[in-house]
Amino acid sequence: MEQTVLTNVHEGVGTLTLNRPQVMNAFNGELVTALTQGLEAMAADPAVRTVVLTGSGKAFSAGGDLGFLTQINDPAAAREFIGAVGRLVTLMADMKKPVIAMVNGVAAGAGFNLALAADIVFCAQSARFAQSFAKVGLIPDCGGFYLLPRLVGMHKAKELMFTADLLDAAAALKLGLVNAVYDDAVLKDETYRFAARLAQGAPVALGLIKTMVNRSLELDLPDSLELEASLQALCLQSGDYREGVAAFREKRSPRFEGK
């Protein structure tokens, strides 16, 4: 049986590829389980410094597989599946490593929100985005209610969710949903060039930066200052800090080990 998620690790960059191209990489139980396991493995693997998430074929992900979802008739089973989908967002947020979504095509429904859960989003010129849930009588899941309003504001988030309108890559960039748009032919090269750069960064510092930024909207200024003081104290005791200072003084590239 063909794997629903392909995994690869090369020179500090781990790649997870959704691999159901015949249904535009739509989520079913098997894919969600495989992606969960893939994210857990990448988070635990010291050889992985940065993770790239993408899709096979012409789509990133069309979201939930309607053929699979219509077979779920038990409310408890439905809640369990949607909960498992939501756990993907938690795994991506909690991972102490940068996650880059390489959106190579359509990102709709939960596929759209999965991309938003990444730390960096690069997309192809041909990419299209839609909060498509309302078209089939559903509400956003996969963290959409948390992620989208924080990126585009309350009113725009409601508009996109109410209407399920399709956004092209230029509109997604203008709204701040993606970091950059690249021609389809160079998306992969540009994404992995950036991923390699992050993989050479200081793992301790990058992980703590991710944690702080993810919590920034939950903390008031005094709490933020207190937490940054504690975390910076940890950084100042790290081997990465000592290596960074030595490399700066010796005018060479640092060799961070994540210690």
Secondary structure, 3 states (H helix, E strand, C coil): CCCCEEEEEECCEEEEEECCHHHCCCECHHHHHHHHHHHHHHHHCCCCCEEEEEECCCEEECCECHHHHCCCCCHHHHHHHHHHHHHHHHHHHHCCCCEEEEECCEEECHHHHHHHCCCEEEEECCCEEECHHHHHCCCCCCCHHHHHHHHHCHHHHHHHHHHCCEEEHHHHHHCCCCCEEECHHHHHHHHHHHHHHHHCCCHHHHHHHHHHHHHCCCCCHHHHHHHHHHHHHHHHCCHHHHHHHHHHHHCCCCCCCCC
